[in-house]
Amino acid sequence: MADRFAAVEAYRAALGSTDDDAARAVADVLADDVAVQTNFGRAEGSSAALALLREPRTAGLIAGGARWSPPTTDGDRVVVTATLPDTAPFGGLELVFEFAADKIIRVEQQTLPPAPLKPRPLRLTPEIKAAVDGALDNQTPMLIAYVDDDEQIHLSFRGTIQAHSDDQLALWARDPAGGLPRNITLRPKVTLFYHDPASRTSYTFYGRAQVVSDAATRDAIFAKSHPREQQADFRRRGVAIVVDVDKVEGRDAGGRLLLLRAQS
């Protein structure tokens, strides 16, 4: 069993590595017809398995502070697990090895569900505000969802969604009689969504919306709206809406996040 544990350690050391010595070490412990199955691809044969070891998504996961367990046995198989930080998109990796003699004949590499996040106090970060304010120019317009009288959920893209304060978003709705301003009077809960696949950034905002009528707030929200949106309602017939954000969950360059408004 010591030889098998050593083979597993060689494989683990080479996982996500570009080091040639690590690749040569693991090549010595792979069977010629080894099969590797991962969430990010499949390999048949030792050459393909060595290439899959360097898969960049696997490398990115374990580079973020993975903590490896000692290898353990499960019948004739050997299992080793990497635990990832709470902010990582996955909770970790589980690798299960099967052997022919002391050569690795099969590897199953399975991602594990992420660990529950400990919430932080709700305060929209500069990164969140910049993403929201730049969504239209970034070709990633935001969605807002609200509920009508029949409890039907409506989704619509809105080009004027903007950061309004450290715990508020806002938008300009061109039609005062439209579904959004009409329905939030009785059902103020809304959900807003931002997603940028290029940067793998996503934010979901949960909050309570209201139409605001004071001139200063209306002027500020209209003035901060994108020029194309201003042109579409140059006579300012629309209404200003402010959303008090109660929760934000998502992922950005800092990893997964969960922000919660303090309960009063």
Number of C-alpha atoms within 10 A of each C-alpha: 10 8 12 20 19 15 23 24 17 19 24 19 16 23 21 21 19 12 12 9 11 16 20 13 16 24 21 14 21 24 18 16 16 21 20 24 17 17 11 13 10 15 20 15 16 22 14 15 23 20 12 21 23 17 15 12 12 20 16 11 21 21 12 13 13 17 13 16 12 11 17 13 13 11 7 9 14 19 20 20 22 20 20 23 20 17 20 22 18 17 20 23 23 17 20 21 24 21 19 11 10 17 20 26 20 23 24 18 22 16 20 16 11 17 16 10 15 11 14 14 11 17 18 19 11 11 12 18 17 13 22 24 23 18 22 17 10 11 9 18 21 24 18 19 16 22 20 15 9 6 9 8 11 14 13 13 14 18 24 28 29 25 23 20 14 14 19 19 25 26 24 28 25 20 15 15 12 12 14 26 23 14 18 19 12 12 17 18 20 21 20 23 19 20 21 17 9 7 10 11 18 18 22 18 21 21 20 17 26 20 22 14 12 9 9 9 16 20 13 13 22 23 12 19 19 18 13 12 17 17 11 10 15 13 9 17 10 18 20 25 22 24 25 22 26 19 21 26 17 18 20 17 9 10 15 20 19 19 20 18 17 10 5 3
